[in-house]
Amino acid sequence: KAGVTQTPRYLIKTRGQQVTLSCSPISGHRSVSWYQQTPGQGLQFLFEYFSETQRNKGNFPGRFSGRQFSNSRSEMNVSTLELGDSALYLCASRLDRDNEQFFGPGTRLTVL
Amino acid sequence: GIQVEQSPPDLILQEGANSTLRCNFSDSVNNLQWFHQNPWGQLINLFYIPSGTKQNGRLSATTVATERYSLLYISSSQTTDSGVYFCAVEPAGGTSYGKLTFGQGTILTVHP
């Protein structure tokens, strides 16, 4: 089975722009979670989607949003980028609750 | 929310040595996972171990759920074991869908 894939792998944007990141889960997995990793804050949960519904959301401003499509692929969007949004963005998929999460390779976003 | 503490924060070993990494968590969990983050940022699944003991080659893990801690053992360490090791948990009950809370990690360096 193919693993979790994320595109693009690297991205450079300037302040004020917006960005969309994509995540394709493992086949059959319906739950997709997103995380942000920074040197200062570590790994932090952004949100989780299951069957196109957001079930959980972390402590991030409304500039961070996401969605999930009927094929379980997910996108996250960050609007009005700030320098502090520079980070590694990771997505993970799993079958459902109480199952192991599997992570993609991440998208490294740099905001200039 | 649930708190996760990992120790030690840094560990330096000579090739061939054994080591034990510890993860303490503050509440009951449904999910506990150990990861190794490679230099490119990908989180590699090591164990899904909400309770009990598992072994995979030179690595083994034990979670004592009643005492709220987990241990990761690395035997006969190799230079390729270097990297950051994370423990992550998902609380039992409630609505913490898809949200893994990560510890701050243990940075392992193995010298030849």
Interface residues (C-beta under 8 A of the other chain):
Chain A: S31 V32 S33 Y35 Q37 G42 L43 F45 F47 E48 Y49 F50 R55 N56 G58 L88 L90 A92 R94 R97 D98 N99 E100 Q101 F102 F103 G104 P105 G106 R108
Chain B: N30 N31 Q33 F35 W40 G41 Q42 L43 N45 Y48 F86 A88 T95 S96 Y97 G98 K99 L100 T101 F102 Q104 G105
